Amino acid sequence: MSWTLEKEFQFEASHVLPHHLGKCSRLHGHSWKGRLVCEGQYLQESGSQMGMLVDYSEMKKVIKPLLKDYLDHHHLNETLKLESPTSEVIARWIFEKTKPHLPALVAVIIDETCTSRCIYRPN
C-alpha cells in the first residue's frame, strides 16, 4: 500500500535558451505549471497531521518562497543563475531546493506549455 500526493503551483516567467537553434533562443515567456509529487507507504500516526502522508499546506509552504523570490514574474536566467534554464533544469532546481524540507518528495513536474511537460525524478 502506498500514497502519492501532488501539490500544484503556477508561475509566469521569462527565459532565454541561448544555445537553442530555434525561436527559443530569443527572450520569451511562459505560463508555467508545476507539481510537487510526494510518495510514501506510511501515514502520520499522531498529532495534527494524523492520517496524512504530508500536509498539503506544508507542500505549499515549501514552494511559496521559491515562487515569490525566484520564479513568478522573474527572468529565470537571472534569478536561477542558469545560462540555459530549460524545463528539465528548472524541475531539477526546484527539486533540489524543496527536497530538504519535504523528505517524501520523489518528483517535480513542470508544464512549460499546455502540450509540453517534464518530469524530474532523481534515481
Helices and strands as residue ranges (DSSP letters): E 3-15, G 23-25, E 28-40, H 56-66, I 67-71, E 74-75, H 76-79, H 87-98, G 99-101, E 105-113, E 116-120
